[in-house]
Amino acid sequence: MGIGNFGYQAFFAVSTYALFLGVAKTEFLLHNVTSISSSSSRSRNGSGNGNGCNLFNGKWVVDDSYPLYESSSCPFIDAEFDCQKYGRPDTQYLKYSWKPDSCQLPRFDGNEFLKRWRGKKIMFVGDSLSLNQWESLSCMIHSSAPNVKTTFLRKDSLSSITFQDYGVTILLYRTPYLVDMVKEDLGRVLKLNSIQDGNAWKGMDMLIFNSWHWWTHKGKSQAGKEWGPSSKNCYGEVQPLMGSTYPTGMPQPALVVNKVLSRMKKPVYLLDITTLSQLRKDAHPSAYSGEHPGMDCSHWCLPGLPDTWNQLLYAALAMSN
């Protein structure tokens, strides 16, 4: 799909841990995992943005100014992400912020965000990780501007939150694979060359796509074996993996994604949250996922890690301007 065909600023995310930003109406080409460079140069090597700022190389540090909001004060959080409400006994996982090695990550300012995107429509497109991030961004804005009137609509495939005083609408379109799934005689079939659902994405000023998670399902296996011999899953994990690298390195699909992006003709930016998210083994709902049975080591508590995804999104937007 050519993102630029929408004629709007679009963000493209295709991974549990990686977001892609495709900018259709700016003078910048935002590409790969480390670079923000002029579109005239068509840089494809991820060498940097000229000011030495790589948002994604860094480490997690204790920060007592976190979290950015309280779950009890945000009306948009689903039970499955509200870990504190559903009995998680520890709170240290709320006290970490991402610190890039080469620059300062700006703190999210919801009022500034609303002013910048006044009258605009922003849509998250993807699976339940998109739901995770959509609710996070809505809570972050609400915390900065608690007196702004909102309209909150929830439907099966399309939901929205409108901050009425600014005319900013944050939407969520649920589609796990992005491409169409149809029923045929042999069962459900993914049509890799068809995105009829994409008609619902038209008219947006910003698109944030996410996928990958459903493409990599392998039964009921959960994370844990890569964290050491004592870890069977994420239950009881109370601190991140220290350092800036994950024990098993970058997932192979992420390398494939980078290769594909390097060949794309449309401007694309990868908001590479893969490694920094992998390090947060402490930030999953685990057994505190509302009334959902079982162990959840796929999603993330709110407040929590998705807030950092949105801070990085906020920073990338600021840097692109």
C-alpha positions, 0 to 999 in steps of 0.5 A: 500500500502506498501510504502517500496515496492518502494525501495526508500525514500518515504514520505506519506501524506494523509490529508489536514493538515497532511503529512506522511513520510515513510522512506524506505532506512534509519536506522531510523523509523520516526513515529507518530506525535512527534517521531523520533526514531531508527528503532530497538526500533519500538517505537509507542507511539510518546514519542519524538526523544531523544533530546526533539524536537517536531516540531509540538507543538508550536505557531505562532509568528510575524517574520519580516524576512518573507515571504521567497520569493515574489510571483512576483519573483516566476514563478511557482505560479498559480493565485488561490494562488497568493493573493497579485497579485489579490488584497488582501489588507493586508500583516500581514498574510505573517509575521508569522513563526512557533516556536516549544516549544522545539527546533529551527526550521531551516530556509530553505536553498534551495541551501543546499536542491539542493546539498543534493538531487542532481540528485534525483526525488521528487514527490508530489502525491495528490490533489490541496493541493499537488499542493499548497505545490509543488508550495511552495517548488519550489518557496522556492528553486528558491528564494535561487537559482534564477540563476539556470536554470529550466525546467517547464512542466505542464500537466493534471495529471503530472507536473514537475520542474527541477533545471538543474544545480543540476539535481533535479526534483520536480514532481506533480502527481494529484490524489485526492483519491490516489486509483483508480476511475473507470467508471461503469454502476452505475457511478464512483466507488472508488476501495479501493484495487487498485492503478494502478496509482501507476506505475507512482510513481515508480523510485522516490527518495522521495514520498510525498503523500497527501489526506483526503481533498476529503474524507471529502467533505460535500457539499459547507460548508466552515470553519468559525463557529469554530472561533467564532460567528462573523466568517461565513468564512475566508474572512476578517480574518487577524491574526491566532488563538492565542495559541497552540490548536484549539477550537474544538480539533483534528479532529476525522479522524486524530485520526483514522489515528494515530491508523492506522499508529501505526499498519503499518509494514513499517516505517512511519512518520507523519508530523503532520501539522493539528493543526498548519494549523487549527490555520491559519484562516488568510492564505486562499485566500478567495475572492482573489483566482485569477479569481476563483469565490466564497470563497476559505477557503480550499487552502492557499496563496503563500507565506504563510502556505505551506512554513511552511509545507516545512520547517517542511519537511526540518527539519524532513529530517535533523533530520532523518540524 
